[in-house]
Amino acid sequence: MLDEHTLEASARPITLLLVDDHPVVRKGTRELLESESDLRVVGEAGSGEEAIAKARDLTPDVILMDVSMPGMNGIDATKAIKAIQPGVGVLVLTSYDDDAYVFALLEAGAAGYLLKNASEDDLLGAVRAVAAGESALHPSVARKVLERFSTHTTPTPPEDDLSPRELEVLRVAATGRTNKEIARDLDISPRTVQVHLANIFSKLGVGSRTEAVLYGIKRGWIDPKNL
């Protein structure tokens, strides 16, 4: 189990790896991100294979991942990276919102899915959310997830997996609330929310809030109709 001491906030900036096969896109994204004092791009990759190598060497906090690239695509790269670095946050940034891409990437472990027509503020907010272990789904993608799982759940007892308080935190987190909002709703401290979420991730074997919520929906612990 993780305690509060293991979750002390750090003053260092959020480190990022940009993965896109278009240098111009990477350049523009880097300029936007590095205009923010709390964000720092530590590397770039133009293919899935390069992304895996750079992720291993640079250990970034967040990876901005494209989908369609020469050689290994973003889906397989995400799966490979999450297998060796389950704690890294993968934020998909793509032009594609096809169901096949969306669910393949979420199943591979992506914590967020943003379309390239998103605003600069949305992108910056999504990066910070993923770095904090929160979900960051484009509205159209979130709708796809709810529609898909609203009729494909198999209720199973959560007692052997999560404590009642952890289950409560997960259900509130599924509504998209931030850690501070969850703390306010449950009358606990934001740090306690972080501890509960970290323990939830550890118990379920996931690396992000998005994965934990999807897990909960699949197991029937979370009713998508209430989200």
Helices and strands as residue ranges (DSSP letters): G 4-7, E 14-19, H 23-33, E 39-45, H 48-58, E 62-65, H 74-84, E 89-94, H 99-108, E 112-115, H 120-131, E 136-137, H 139-149, H 164-173, H 179-186, H 190-204, H 209-219, G 224-226
